[in-house]
Structure formats: C-alpha cells, structure tokens
Amino acid sequence: MITTSCQRDLMVDGGLRPVTEAETIAIRQKAARAIQAVFRELGLPPIADEEVEAATYAHGSNEMPPRNVVEDLSAVEEMMKRNITGLDIVGALSRSGFEDIASNILNMLRQRVTGDYLQTSAILDRQFEVVSAVNDINDYQGPGTGYRISAERWAEIKNIPGVVQPDTIE
C-alpha cells in the first residue's frame, strides 16, 4: 500500500493497481491450474490438486508439498531432447481451455521475434503494442507538459482500498 499511497500523494502514475485478496487467490489458482494443465499435456510429472491448492495459498516455497526432484529433473532433460518450445506450451494451454494465457504467451513470443521491446524505454500496452521513446516521444517541456494522468486513472489512484484517513488516527 505504501507505493500506491505515494502514487496518490505525489500524483504519480507508477502503474500499480491494488487488488483484493479474492482477486489474488483467483489469479494464483488459475496460474497453478494452467501449469498443471501444461504438465499434463506435455507428459511431464503430474501436478497434484493438493499442489495447486498449496500454490494458491502458500506464502513461500516452504509451504509447498515436496516433489520428486529427480523425476522433475529427468523430465527437464526429456523436454530438451524433445525440443519443447514456447509454441508447444501455447498449444497445451489452448487445448486445456486457457486461451487468454495462451494468447498472452504467444504475443510475448512474437515480441521476442520482432525485438521491438528492445527500443529505449519500451513497454507493452494491453494489446501488446510497443510504446517507447521511438514511437511515443517525450514532450516534456516543464511543469504542466508531458504525460498527464487521465481523470479516470486519477480517480483509480485516489481510491486506495483500506487507506487510513488522517482524521481516524488517535
């Protein structure tokens, strides 16, 4: 919360967006299920449902069930021999119903081919378009110029959940 408070207090858009605990749990569970599906699709050592559950709620690797490390390392060697690529992972995700994740990974693989993200100060927007110093020139010429936070984004930054109001401090 400190960083989002700094965004608010200094009227800076650091790109951070608070999420609720429920949103975090849903995202972590979806990620764990996606990895479980990729392992299944690629014939790797299975990930048990209890591992998915642990990954969803764990606060660190010490809270994860033990895995057969020898079996996992052997599977990595086998993957290398089979020349498993990012496209194989995209296909596994797609076949398993994780189209959105598959699409995101495919877009990242495309970026690796084009290399546009290597431009100065490059970021990717939600449509995986590169925004950089090359195609979005900094027009800062002093106070009141350059990037300005939109009213919608400013409202989002100011609405920090769980913020302590000064008048409630005793």
PyMOL commands that set and color helices and strands:
alter all, ss='L'
color gray80, all
select helices_A, chain A and resi 2-10+21-41+49-57+61-63+69-81+86-95+99-114+116-118+151-158+166-168
alter helices_A, ss='H'
color red, helices_A
select strands_A, chain A and resi 123-124+130-131
alter strands_A, ss='S'
color yellow, strands_A
deselect
rebuild
show_as cartoon
